[in-house]
Amino acid sequence: MSPHLSAPSNRQLLTELQSSGLRLLDATQAGASRRGGAGPSDHQAVTVDGVTLMLPTHTSTAWASPFTATRDADGLGTVLRDGAPVARIEFTRRPRFLALQTFDGVPYSQIATLHGRDVLATTVLQSCIRYESRRKTCKFCAIGQSLAAGRTIERKTPEQLAEVARAAVLLDGVKHMVLTTGTPPTPDRGAAILCESAFAIKAAVPHLPIQAQCEPPDDARWFDRLNAAGVDTLGMHLEAVSPEVRARVMPGKAGVPLDVYWRGFEQAVAVFGRGQVSTYILAGLGDTRDAILATCERLIGLGVYPFVVPFVPIAGTPMEDHPAPSADFMRELLAPLGAMLSAAGLRAADSKAGCGKCGACSTLSTYGG
């Protein structure tokens, strides 16, 4: 599908693409993409040289990117750098399940979406105790944008999630599912609604692996409850690793001390197993390379997979003009991290479900992670 590239050349191109973004020469020909919301936003899913990536296409960074792309009616295209072709790509097609609606009349597109090529993802609770406060909100977060635009509903019921998951598996071959949530005003920090959601999904699609994502709950027994409900892997996302960066970019969430996360990671690994607990770290928020790598070394020692991704500035957020990290910064970070993961025997491919297994929001897997 694409010209043959050596492994180092492949990594370099993919890392540059993800940092710089991709300008679509004809925006009307875009494939599956999404704006706003939780998780990867303002992205386009494409496959380059056999690797599926979420590439920024709706950001200010992408508009200034040296990379452009064309797309034909079959979903294939060419990536050009400064007008010269560098690779063939395949755009992820709009999944068939999105044409349907639930028994209670809600479009499936408002319940869940496709990430990468084969991951069903949803934000079970599309609101957060911190989002409405300028003082407390995570400055990179867009969880309320898709809700305000009418592209989703605030609370997805277990029945709706189970119905959509079953259709996505049958119609589009979805391989695993991600359940994330905004943080509710309860001490379980969303674990309860994730439990009931996972239980319903597993009843409808028993063999669909599920990752749940939330902040560390107040009681370690929630980890056992999540696992018993059908959650296969757990994500508890640090995003930033330095206290000063946390306080600046996510002042509300920084109120949850890092010690709570470290204790939660240790407790969760005891339940889910080594390599089945992960955390999302956004490179480019202000943390230094050394700070991120030191945190990753500690995480790996606990058996937690550190999924390091480049920060993507999302329009409409307080950080929409904050620059994305350079490709050089990402290479200098991902190369040693990949080596650390390889030496520890932690591989994204061994994860049962979730962001690390999908890998589309980072090129970490091409560096050995």
Disulfide bonds with the S-S distance in Angstrom:
none
